[in-house]
């Protein structure tokens, strides 16, 4: 079965989006390969037997480009938001220093290596939109307003990061636990800074 090429997949993005994809995040060279991996994984699903695998492969041949179009549509929106977030972070006055430091850390986590493969893109899109909304609101109000929200978030998030997560089987990799904690933290951020978006997550 032929796997879609990186260049063929990237063609579903606009030229400026393709260029931005190759620069965003801490390991931008991974992004195009991760995008193809995401499309393949979405098209094939999670077959559990040889017969299911053959059926999934046969079905995926027809699904490559419809799946790629859906994935790239979400990715295009995320890249647009990421570019806007970067601009907002770069032009915020020093009076917002603590809030901006926290928002920058959040942005870095959203774009951590392998970010395209962590969770569902529609959910990640909501998280990026929440950060963009936070920064936009921050610039239109007094610094103390965002700081009050940040303190509420930190108080609520402390329980996530101060509790050692466990699993029933006792064999899960630590990274799997961290992913779960990150998703809980992202949800708390939406609750604190963009509650109207939380229902879409």
NUKOL-997939 format. One record per residue: residue number from 1; residue in three letters; x, z, y of N, C-alpha, C in turn. Coordinates in nm, 4 decimals, m for minus. Layout:
<atoms>
  nr rest   n_east     n_up  n_north  ca_east    ca_up ca_north   c_east     c_up  c_north
 NUM  Ala        X        Z        Y        X        Z        Y        X        Z        Y
...
</atoms>
This chain:
<atoms>
  nr rest   n_east     n_up  n_north  ca_east    ca_up ca_north   c_east     c_up  c_north
   1  Unk   0.0839   0.0000  m0.1184   0.0000   0.0000   0.0000   0.0880   0.0000   0.1242
   2  Unk   0.0625  m0.0889   0.2140   0.1427  m0.0972   0.3355   0.1048   0.0144   0.4313
   3  Unk   0.2051   0.0787   0.4874   0.1837   0.1840   0.5858   0.1971   0.1223   0.7239
   4  Unk   0.1076   0.1561   0.8172   0.1174   0.0978   0.9507   0.2503   0.1290   1.0156
   5  Unk   0.3081   0.0322   1.0821   0.4387   0.0515   1.1452   0.4239   0.1349   1.2714
   6  Unk   0.5369   0.1931   1.3139   0.5345   0.2716   1.4369   0.4967   0.1847   1.5555
   7  Unk   0.5528   0.0637   1.5602   0.5244  m0.0234   1.6742   0.3792  m0.0690   1.6723
   8  Unk   0.3254  m0.0974   1.5532   0.1866  m0.1400   1.5436   0.0906  m0.0307   1.5847
   9  Unk   0.1208   0.0933   1.5454   0.0374   0.2060   1.5836   0.0472   0.2327   1.7331
  10  Unk   0.1691   0.2290   1.7857   0.1878   0.2571   1.9275   0.1187   0.1535   2.0146
  11  Unk   0.0963   0.0345   1.9608   0.0307  m0.0700   2.0383  m0.1117  m0.0315   2.0756
  12  Unk  m0.1691   0.0686   2.0045  m0.3026   0.1157   2.0376  m0.3026   0.2023   2.1631
  13  Unk  m0.1836   0.2381   2.2117  m0.1700   0.3139   2.3346  m0.1272   0.2205   2.4472
  14  Unk  m0.1607   0.2575   2.5698  m0.1171   0.1789   2.6850   0.0345   0.1918   2.6995
  15  Unk   0.0957   0.0975   2.7707   0.2414   0.0973   2.7857   0.2946   0.2275   2.8450
  16  Unk   0.2270   0.2793   2.9490   0.2748   0.4040   3.0096   0.2559   0.5216   2.9149
  17  Unk   0.1517   0.5170   2.8311   0.1310   0.6226   2.7327   0.2387   0.6176   2.6247
  18  Unk   0.2751   0.4966   2.5826   0.3827   0.4824   2.4845   0.5132   0.5403   2.5384
  19  Unk   0.5436   0.5118   2.6638   0.6677   0.5619   2.7237   0.6652   0.7138   2.7357
  20  Unk   0.5503   0.7683   2.7763   0.5385   0.9126   2.7919   0.5490   0.9825   2.6560
  21  Unk   0.4928   0.9219   2.5529   0.4987   0.9791   2.4187   0.6423   0.9944   2.3725
  22  Unk   0.7299   0.9075   2.4199   0.8701   0.9119   2.3790   0.9534   1.0100   2.4622
  23  Unk   0.8905   1.0795   2.5566   0.9641   1.1753   2.6398   0.9029   1.3151   2.6376
  24  Unk   0.7781   1.3297   2.5949   0.7100   1.4578   2.6056   0.7478   1.5499   2.4898
  25  Unk   0.7576   1.6792   2.5200   0.7900   1.7771   2.4171   0.9395   1.7950   2.3987
  26  Unk   0.9757   1.8942   2.3139   1.1173   1.9268   2.2945   1.1872   1.8330   2.1964
  27  Unk   1.1118   1.7678   2.1095   1.1699   1.6719   2.0155   1.0908   1.5412   2.0230
  28  Unk   1.0997   1.4719   2.1371   1.0157   1.3530   2.1572   1.0409   1.2423   2.0568
  29  Unk   1.1622   1.2388   1.9949   1.1903   1.1331   1.8976   1.1026   1.1438   1.7743
  30  Unk   1.0458   1.2629   1.7517   0.9569   1.2813   1.6364   0.8186   1.2218   1.6586
  31  Unk   0.7797   1.2066   1.7840   0.6389   1.1852   1.8153   0.5779   1.0612   1.7500
  32  Unk   0.6476   0.9482   1.7545   0.5881   0.8270   1.6975   0.5786   0.8368   1.5460
  33  Unk   0.6809   0.8927   1.4817   0.6732   0.9111   1.3369   0.5616   1.0082   1.3008
  34  Unk   0.5481   1.1158   1.3790   0.4421   1.2127   1.3522   0.3040   1.1505   1.3730
  35  Unk   0.2943   1.0599   1.4695   0.1670   0.9920   1.4935   0.1271   0.9084   1.3723
  36  Unk   0.2210   0.8330   1.3169   0.1925   0.7537   1.1972   0.1563   0.8455   1.0810
  37  Unk   0.2294   0.9547   1.0649   0.2001   1.0505   0.9585   0.0594   1.1063   0.9721
  38  Unk   0.0206   1.1372   1.0943  m0.1129   1.1902   1.1193  m0.2205   1.0894   1.0817
  39  Unk  m0.2002   0.9644   1.1197  m0.2988   0.8604   1.0872  m0.3096   0.8413   0.9370
  40  Unk  m0.1947   0.8366   0.8684  m0.1952   0.8203   0.7226  m0.2665   0.9377   0.6564
  41  Unk  m0.2318   1.0592   0.6986  m0.2926   1.1779   0.6383  m0.4423   1.1822   0.6630
  42  Unk  m0.4852   1.1403   0.7820  m0.6282   1.1400   0.8142  m0.7023   1.0366   0.7303
  43  Unk  m0.6406   0.9207   0.7129  m0.7049   0.8136   0.6358  m0.7138   0.8467   0.4871
  44  Unk  m0.6097   0.9094   0.4337  m0.6060   0.9380   0.2894  m0.6814   1.0657   0.2550
  45  Unk  m0.6768   1.1644   0.3422  m0.7418   1.2914   0.3122  m0.6548   1.3777   0.2233
  46  Unk  m0.7177   1.4550   0.1350  m0.6439   1.5475   0.0470  m0.6850   1.5283  m0.0986
  47  Unk  m0.6482   1.4141  m0.1592  m0.6817   1.3926  m0.3011  m0.6099   1.4949  m0.3887
  48  Unk  m0.6774   1.5410  m0.4952  m0.6220   1.6462  m0.5807  m0.5916   1.5986  m0.7222
  49  Unk  m0.6179   1.4745  m0.7496  m0.5883   1.4225  m0.8835  m0.5463   1.2769  m0.8706
  50  Unk  m0.4935   1.2200  m0.9804  m0.4486   1.0804  m0.9782  m0.5643   0.9869  m0.9478
  51  Unk  m0.6808   1.0130  m1.0065  m0.7966   0.9256  m0.9831  m0.8438   0.9357  m0.8384
  52  Unk  m0.8437   1.0581  m0.7843  m0.8823   1.0745  m0.6444  m0.7818   1.0055  m0.5521
  53  Unk  m0.6536   1.0101  m0.5899  m0.5491   0.9445  m0.5102  m0.5715   0.7946  m0.5061
  54  Unk  m0.5978   0.7327  m0.6207  m0.6211   0.5887  m0.6262  m0.7431   0.5496  m0.5436
  55  Unk  m0.8458   0.6302  m0.5529  m0.9672   0.6026  m0.4762  m0.9398   0.6165  m0.3260
  56  Unk  m0.8628   0.7204  m0.2891  m0.8319   0.7424  m0.1482  m0.7463   0.6294  m0.0919
  57  Unk  m0.6481   0.5841  m0.1706  m0.5610   0.4751  m0.1266  m0.6407   0.3477  m0.1061
  58  Unk  m0.7303   0.3194  m0.2004  m0.8134   0.1993  m0.1894  m0.9012   0.2049  m0.0644
  59  Unk  m0.9599   0.3211  m0.0397  m1.0451   0.3368   0.0778  m0.9640   0.3310   0.2067
  60  Unk  m0.8423   0.3885   0.2027  m0.7600   0.3952   0.3238  m0.7190   0.2588   0.3747
  61  Unk  m0.7071   0.1612   0.2846  m0.6700   0.0254   0.3285  m0.7681  m0.0278   0.4318
  62  Unk  m0.8936   0.0109   0.4144  m0.9966  m0.0362   0.5078  m1.0055   0.0524   0.6325
  63  Unk  m0.9434   0.1697   0.6237  m0.9625   0.2691   0.7290  m0.8475   0.2814   0.8272
  64  Unk  m0.7321   0.2148   0.7969  m0.6144   0.2353   0.8825  m0.6469   0.2245   1.0313
  65  Unk  m0.6984   0.1085   1.0715  m0.7123   0.0858   1.2148  m0.8308   0.1599   1.2764
  66  Unk  m0.9457   0.1738   1.2072  m1.0490   0.2608   1.2645  m0.9997   0.4042   1.2857
  67  Unk  m0.9259   0.4571   1.1871  m0.8699   0.5916   1.2016  m0.7679   0.5947   1.3146
  68  Unk  m0.6794   0.4953   1.3173  m0.5766   0.4900   1.4220  m0.6398   0.4837   1.5610
  69  Unk  m0.7474   0.4081   1.5746  m0.8150   0.3978   1.7039  m0.8715   0.5323   1.7469
  70  Unk  m0.9319   0.6055   1.6525  m0.9882   0.7361   1.6863  m0.8780   0.8351   1.7231
  71  Unk  m0.7717   0.8367   1.6436  m0.6609   0.9281   1.6712  m0.5966   0.8955   1.8058
  72  Unk  m0.5714   0.7683   1.8312  m0.5048   0.7288   1.9554  m0.5947   0.7498   2.0770
  73  Unk  m0.7251   0.7442   2.0576  m0.8165   0.7718   2.1688  m0.8020   0.9168   2.2139
  74  Unk  m0.7964   1.0092   2.1168  m0.7753   1.1498   2.1500  m0.6358   1.1711   2.2090
  75  Unk  m0.5371   1.1059   2.1484  m0.3995   1.1209   2.1962  m0.3858   1.0699   2.3392
  76  Unk  m0.4510   0.9602   2.3725  m0.4445   0.9072   2.5092  m0.4933   1.0101   2.6105
  77  Unk  m0.6020   1.0796   2.5769  m0.6562   1.1819   2.6670  m0.5591   1.2986   2.6800
  78  Unk  m0.4969   1.3365   2.5688  m0.4004   1.4467   2.5716  m0.2801   1.4101   2.6575
  79  Unk  m0.2284   1.2882   2.6409  m0.1118   1.2455   2.7186  m0.1426   1.2411   2.8678
  80  Unk  m0.2630   1.1993   2.9024  m0.3036   1.1978   3.0430  m0.3058   1.3397   3.0992
  81  Unk  m0.3612   1.4328   3.0205  m0.3651   1.5723   3.0636  m0.2250   1.6319   3.0713
  82  Unk  m0.1398   1.5990   2.9739  m0.0032   1.6520   2.9735   0.0730   1.6065   3.0972
  83  Unk   0.0556   1.4808   3.1368   0.1220   1.4303   3.2571   0.0707   1.5036   3.3808
  84  Unk  m0.0599   1.5266   3.3859  m0.1176   1.5966   3.5012  m0.0714   1.7416   3.5051
  85  Unk  m0.0654   1.8067   3.3882  m0.0193   1.9455   3.3810   0.1245   1.9560   3.4291
  86  Unk   0.2094   1.8623   3.3861   0.3480   1.8621   3.4312   0.3589   1.8530   3.5821
  87  Unk   0.2765   1.7688   3.6441   0.2782   1.7553   3.7897   0.2314   1.8839   3.8569
  88  Unk   0.1257   1.9445   3.8031   0.0735   2.0684   3.8610   0.1763   2.1812   3.8525
  89  Unk   0.2447   2.1904   3.7395   0.3467   2.2940   3.7234   0.4621   2.2747   3.8205
  90  Unk   0.4896   2.1509   3.8546   0.6027   2.1217   3.9419   0.5761   2.1416   4.0895
  91  Unk   0.4509   2.1524   4.1294   0.4229   2.1625   4.2734   0.3513   2.2916   4.3127
  92  Unk   0.3521   2.3904   4.2229   0.2843   2.5164   4.2515   0.3718   2.6072   4.3374
  93  Unk   0.3180   2.6695   4.4411   0.3968   2.7569   4.5297   0.4566   2.8766   4.4550
  94  Unk   0.5637   2.9329   4.5123   0.6318   3.0469   4.4503   0.5426   3.1694   4.4387
  95  Unk   0.4382   3.1774   4.5190   0.3497   3.2941   4.5134   0.2778   3.3048   4.3794
  96  Unk   0.2783   3.1975   4.3011   0.2142   3.1970   4.1695   0.3173   3.2077   4.0569
  97  Unk   0.4369   3.2576   4.0872   0.5488   3.2506   3.9929   0.5162   3.3079   3.8550
  98  Unk   0.4546   3.4264   3.8482   0.4277   3.4881   3.7182   0.3266   3.4067   3.6388
  99  Unk   0.2228   3.3615   3.7044   0.1213   3.2803   3.6375   0.1802   3.1476   3.5898
 100  Unk   0.2644   3.0868   3.6728   0.3247   2.9589   3.6363   0.4200   2.9748   3.5191
 101  Unk   0.4951   3.0857   3.5154   0.5847   3.1101   3.4027   0.5055   3.1191   3.2732
 102  Unk   0.3922   3.1880   3.2779   0.3076   3.1990   3.1584   0.2477   3.0641   3.1217
 103  Unk   0.1977   2.9905   3.2208   0.1389   2.8591   3.1944   0.2428   2.7624   3.1383
 104  Unk   0.3663   2.7708   3.1887   0.4738   2.6848   3.1377   0.5049   2.7171   2.9926
 105  Unk   0.5065   2.8462   2.9594   0.5284   2.8859   2.8200   0.4174   2.8321   2.7305
 106  Unk   0.2945   2.8413   2.7785   0.1797   2.7893   2.7022   0.1943   2.6385   2.6812
 107  Unk   0.2343   2.5677   2.7858   0.2542   2.4233   2.7777   0.3616   2.3895   2.6744
 108  Unk   0.4718   2.4662   2.6750   0.5794   2.4434   2.5786   0.5311   2.4648   2.4356
 109  Unk   0.4480   2.5654   2.4160   0.3960   2.5936   2.2812   0.3025   2.4810   2.2357
 110  Unk   0.2207   2.4320   2.3270   0.1314   2.3212   2.2921   0.2099   2.1970   2.2516
 111  Unk   0.3317   2.1823   2.3068   0.4145   2.0655   2.2787   0.5353   2.0990   2.1913
 112  Unk   0.5248   2.2070   2.1145   0.6359   2.2445   2.0281   0.6590   2.1368   1.9222
 113  Unk   0.7813   2.1282   1.8674   0.8104   2.0247   1.7669   0.7034   2.0181   1.6581
 114  Unk   0.6561   1.8958   1.6329   0.5496   1.8762   1.5351   0.4106   1.8974   1.5906
 115  Unk   0.3973   1.9021   1.7240   0.2676   1.9348   1.7849   0.1559   1.8394   1.7450
 116  Unk   0.1913   1.7133   1.7176   0.0880   1.6172   1.6777   0.0271   1.6507   1.5420
 117  Unk   0.1021   1.7210   1.4601   0.0570   1.7494   1.3235  m0.0021   1.8892   1.3094
 118  Unk  m0.0066   1.9651   1.4172  m0.0572   2.1021   1.4104  m0.2052   2.1036   1.4463
 119  Unk  m0.2900   2.1157   1.3468  m0.4329   2.1234   1.3740  m0.4945   1.9888   1.4051
 120  Unk  m0.6178   1.9925   1.4513  m0.6925   1.8702   1.4828  m0.6703   1.8315   1.6292
 121  Unk  m0.6525   1.7029   1.6540  m0.6321   1.6583   1.7917  m0.7517   1.6887   1.8825
 122  Unk  m0.8776   1.6766   1.8352  m0.9890   1.7125   1.9248  m0.9818   1.8579   1.9712
 123  Unk  m0.9391   1.9482   1.8804  m0.9223   2.0891   1.9200  m0.8060   2.1025   2.0174
 124  Unk  m0.6962   2.0325   1.9905  m0.5811   2.0406   2.0798  m0.6161   1.9846   2.2159
 125  Unk  m0.6983   1.8811   2.2201  m0.7420   1.8232   2.3470  m0.8114   1.9287   2.4325
 126  Unk  m0.8943   2.0113   2.3707  m0.9619   2.1183   2.4446  m0.8604   2.2182   2.4989
 127  Unk  m0.7567   2.2490   2.4202  m0.6548   2.3435   2.4655  m0.5781   2.2888   2.5864
 128  Unk  m0.5412   2.1610   2.5826  m0.4743   2.0994   2.6977  m0.5675   2.0977   2.8188
 129  Unk  m0.6932   2.0679   2.7963  m0.7893   2.0635   2.9068  m0.8063   2.2030   2.9681
 130  Unk  m0.8038   2.3054   2.8818  m0.8146   2.4419   2.9323  m0.6975   2.4789   3.0215
 131  Unk  m0.5766   2.4378   2.9835  m0.4585   2.4664   3.0661  m0.4655   2.3910   3.1976
 132  Unk  m0.5070   2.2652   3.1925  m0.5207   2.1865   3.3155  m0.6243   2.2502   3.4090
 133  Unk  m0.7341   2.2971   3.3514  m0.8394   2.3613   3.4311  m0.7880   2.4909   3.4935
 134  Unk  m0.7105   2.5668   3.4151  m0.6540   2.6915   3.4689  m0.5670   2.6632   3.5903
 135  Unk  m0.4772   2.5651   3.5789  m0.3861   2.5350   3.6894  m0.4614   2.4844   3.8119
 136  Unk  m0.5617   2.4032   3.7909  m0.6404   2.3505   3.9031  m0.7114   2.4632   3.9768
 137  Unk  m0.7716   2.5538   3.9003  m0.8400   2.6679   3.9619  m0.7410   2.7612   4.0311
 138  Unk  m0.6265   2.7798   3.9705  m0.5240   2.8686   4.0270  m0.4843   2.8228   4.1668
 139  Unk  m0.4637   2.6944   4.1833  m0.4186   2.6415   4.3119  m0.5254   2.6514   4.4198
 140  Unk  m0.6506   2.6710   4.3778  m0.7592   2.6790   4.4751  m0.8031   2.8207   4.5049
 141  Unk  m0.7256   2.9200   4.4600  m0.7658   3.0594   4.4833  m0.6429   3.1463   4.5073
 142  Unk  m0.6657   3.2739   4.5324  m0.5557   3.3678   4.5563  m0.4796   3.3944   4.4261
 143  Unk  m0.3478   3.4162   4.4334  m0.2686   3.4420   4.3130  m0.3212   3.5566   4.2280
 144  Unk  m0.3773   3.6585   4.2917  m0.4242   3.7765   4.2184  m0.5365   3.7422   4.1214
 145  Unk  m0.6119   3.6385   4.1494  m0.7252   3.6048   4.0631  m0.6773   3.5587   3.9259
 146  Unk  m0.5776   3.4700   3.9220  m0.5255   3.4256   3.7932  m0.4498   3.5385   3.7237
 147  Unk  m0.3795   3.6212   3.8007  m0.3068   3.7330   3.7412  m0.4007   3.8301   3.6714
 148  Unk  m0.5196   3.8510   3.7287  m0.6174   3.9397   3.6651  m0.6626   3.8810   3.5313
 149  Unk  m0.6838   3.7501   3.5274  m0.7212   3.6848   3.4014  m0.6063   3.6932   3.3013
 150  Unk  m0.4838   3.6772   3.3508  m0.3662   3.6829   3.2636  m0.3521   3.8214   3.2013
 151  Unk  m0.3758   3.9260   3.2794  m0.3671   4.0613   3.2247  m0.4730   4.0838   3.1177
 152  Unk  m0.5929   4.0311   3.1398  m0.6981   4.0444   3.0373  m0.6581   3.9708   2.9103
 153  Unk  m0.5988   3.8525   2.9274  m0.5540   3.7772   2.8096  m0.4451   3.8523   2.7352
 154  Unk  m0.3479   3.9060   2.8070  m0.2375   3.9776   2.7424  m0.2881   4.0992   2.6658
 155  Unk  m0.3844   4.1686   2.7242  m0.4386   4.2872   2.6573  m0.5096   4.2481   2.5278
 156  Unk  m0.5851   4.1392   2.5330  m0.6574   4.0951   2.4130  m0.5633   4.0362   2.3092
 157  Unk  m0.4589   3.9658   2.3555  m0.3669   3.8993   2.2626  m0.2696   3.9963   2.1968
 158  Unk  m0.2523   4.1133   2.2551  m0.1576   4.2091   2.1991  m0.1912   4.2432   2.0549
 159  Unk  m0.3187   4.2517   2.0243  m0.3599   4.2858   1.8876  m0.3196   4.1774   1.7883
 160  Unk  m0.3132   4.0533   1.8336  m0.2750   3.9431   1.7447  m0.1271   3.9520   1.7116
 161  Unk  m0.0453   3.9697   1.8147   0.0997   3.9621   1.7966   0.1623   4.0939   1.7513
 162  Unk   0.0907   4.2059   1.7717   0.1446   4.3347   1.7291   0.1062   4.3717   1.5870
 163  Unk   0.0152   4.2956   1.5292  m0.0274   4.3219   1.3926   0.0411   4.2237   1.2992
 164  Unk   0.1051   4.2759   1.1993   0.1722   4.1890   1.1023   0.0671   4.1252   1.0125
 165  Unk   0.0531   3.9944   1.0235  m0.0481   3.9247   0.9452  m0.0085   3.9198   0.7978
 166  Unk  m0.1080   3.9303   0.7142  m0.0847   3.9224   0.5695  m0.1796   3.8203   0.5103
 167  Unk  m0.1497   3.7784   0.3892  m0.2388   3.6862   0.3197  m0.2721   3.7454   0.1834
 168  Unk  m0.3820   3.7008   0.1233  m0.4257   3.7557  m0.0039  m0.3271   3.7265  m0.1157
 169  Unk  m0.2666   3.6073  m0.1142  m0.1768   3.5700  m0.2238  m0.0374   3.6296  m0.2076
 170  Unk   0.0012   3.6625  m0.0852   0.1327   3.7202  m0.0619   0.2464   3.6207  m0.0698
 171  Unk   0.2138   3.4914  m0.0787   0.3174   3.3905  m0.0960   0.3215   3.2878   0.0162
 172  Unk   0.2400   3.3051   0.1193   0.2353   3.2082   0.2283   0.3638   3.2137   0.3105
 173  Unk   0.4070   3.0989   0.3588   0.5238   3.0936   0.4459   0.4903   3.1579   0.5803
 174  Unk   0.5885   3.2217   0.6436   0.5634   3.2834   0.7750   0.5079   3.1854   0.8769
 175  Unk   0.5500   3.0584   0.8695   0.5028   2.9595   0.9669   0.3527   2.9415   0.9603
 176  Unk   0.2960   2.9536   0.8396   0.1506   2.9403   0.8250   0.0806   3.0547   0.8970
 177  Unk   0.1359   3.1750   0.8865   0.0808   3.2899   0.9568   0.0932   3.2715   1.1069
 178  Unk   0.2061   3.2213   1.1514   0.2276   3.1989   1.2949   0.1279   3.0977   1.3487
 179  Unk   0.1010   2.9931   1.2723   0.0027   2.8942   1.3164  m0.1330   2.9598   1.3389
 180  Unk  m0.1709   3.0478   1.2480  m0.3002   3.1146   1.2620  m0.3023   3.2026   1.3866
 181  Unk  m0.1923   3.2736   1.4104  m0.1844   3.3579   1.5301  m0.1880   3.2742   1.6572
 182  Unk  m0.1185   3.1609   1.6556  m0.1196   3.0732   1.7725  m0.2604   3.0234   1.8026
 183  Unk  m0.3335   2.9850   1.6990  m0.4692   2.9356   1.7204  m0.5588   3.0457   1.7772
 184  Unk  m0.5395   3.1689   1.7315  m0.6161   3.2804   1.7868  m0.5798   3.3029   1.9330
 185  Unk  m0.4509   3.2899   1.9640  m0.4062   3.3065   2.1022  m0.4631   3.1955   2.1906
 186  Unk  m0.4617   3.0714   2.1405  m0.5197   2.9601   2.2170  m0.6679   2.9863   2.2469
 187  Unk  m0.7382   3.0396   2.1485  m0.8804   3.0678   2.1668  m0.9004   3.1751   2.2737
 188  Unk  m0.8154   3.2773   2.2725  m0.8242   3.3812   2.3744  m0.7923   3.3267   2.5132
 189  Unk  m0.7015   3.2307   2.5201  m0.6692   3.1692   2.6496  m0.7899   3.0930   2.7046
 190  Unk  m0.8586   3.0217   2.6174  m0.9803   2.9536   2.6621  m1.0831   3.0550   2.7116
 191  Unk  m1.0963   3.1650   2.6390  m1.1912   3.2680   2.6768  m1.1579   3.3257   2.8141
 192  Unk  m1.0295   3.3422   2.8420  m0.9877   3.4030   2.9681  m0.9906   3.3053   3.0850
 193  Unk  m0.9429   3.1824   3.0626  m0.9193   3.0901   3.1736  m1.0189   2.9744   3.1835
 194  Unk  m1.0838   2.9373   3.0746  m1.1785   2.8248   3.0776  m1.2894   2.8479   2.9744
 195  Unk  m1.3673   2.9536   2.9925  m1.4682   2.9909   2.8912  m1.5708   2.8824   2.8633
 196  Unk  m1.5976   2.7967   2.9608  m1.6978   2.6923   2.9384  m1.6505   2.5869   2.8393
 197  Unk  m1.5195   2.5804   2.8152  m1.4650   2.4841   2.7187  m1.4613   2.5408   2.5768
 198  Unk  m1.4756   2.6713   2.5633  m1.4546   2.7356   2.4345  m1.5499   2.6839   2.3278
 199  Unk  m1.6723   2.6543   2.3661  m1.7698   2.6060   2.2689  m1.7341   2.4702   2.2124
 200  Unk  m1.6478   2.3945   2.2815  m1.6092   2.2606   2.2349  m1.4937   2.2646   2.1374
 201  Unk  m1.4278   2.3787   2.1282  m1.3073   2.3899   2.0436  m1.3409   2.3867   1.8949
</atoms>
